[in-house]
Amino acid sequence: MNFEDNIKQLNIVLPKAAEPVGSYVATKISNKKLYISGQISIDEGGNLIKGKLGKDLSLNQGYFAASRCALSIIAQLKKACNDDLNKVKGCIK
């Protein structure tokens, strides 16, 4: 099963990869490795998720924010691979 099939089977909807702002670069390829810069947590409505766990966010809200950040990373990866996640051979970090 390929990446796209897994994403569909798990009912995961990737957000649109955010466009770079200013001198920010979302991804860079060097020596056949793709580097993805820091991503932020944005909810389905496009709103920034911010706050401190235990003060502004519950544990479940923190998990949700982390999962949204991970989805943003995957969206940037997919965009950098011309929408073909099957080009990915491994992940370092």
Secondary structure, DSSP 4 states (H G I P E B T S, - for coil): --HHHHHHHTT--PPPPPPP-TT--SEEEETTEEEE-----B-TTSPBP---BTTTB-HHHHHHHHHHHHHHHHHHHHHHTTT-GGG------
